[in-house]
Amino acid sequence: MTPELTVHRLPRDFERWDELLGLIMRAFAYMDGVIDPPSSAHRLTPANLREKAKDEVCFIATVNGRLTGCIFMAERADIFYVGKLAVDDSVRGIGIGRALMQAAERHAIEQGKPILELQTRIELAANHATFARLGFGEFGRTAHDGFDRPTSITFRKTLR
């Protein structure tokens, strides 16, 4: 049976915050012990995810009704910043990340901001390659507070 993938904007009556947090934490778990400083995902709670969704646009992906992915978009002056792109490991490889990113791209274009920006950590070379395949290019490097070396790479994509 072919999985039924659906991507849509987070509904106003969404109440599955614990499940969404679990998805993000599982998707980001591989970074533990690899990146320094640790992922900001560790500071998330169901309550602050709910607040994040009030301030940002969130798209979720479901496969046969099961929550399997998410992406958050923060509107900035001339761009949308993409964060917390998460895909459940059990369904990787069927296009969920690409579908979420396409939803983000459509939204940005509709809002008249044809640039997406995101950051990924220096240590996550596989992420760099994934974002390059999705059309993103390196835009800059930054360091977290207290670090004397770059810890993150900023990527941008100009949309058509």
Secondary structure as UniProt FT lines:
FT   STRAND          5..9
FT   TURN            12..13
FT   HELIX           17..28
FT   HELIX           29..31
FT   TURN            32..34
FT   HELIX           40..43
FT   HELIX           46..55
FT   STRAND          57..63
FT   TURN            64..65
FT   STRAND          66..75
FT   STRAND          80..87
FT   HELIX           89..91
FT   TURN            92..93
FT   HELIX           96..110
FT   TURN            111..112
FT   STRAND          115..121
FT   TURN            122..123
FT   HELIX           125..133
FT   TURN            134..135
FT   STRAND          137..142
FT   TURN            145..146
FT   STRAND          152..158
//
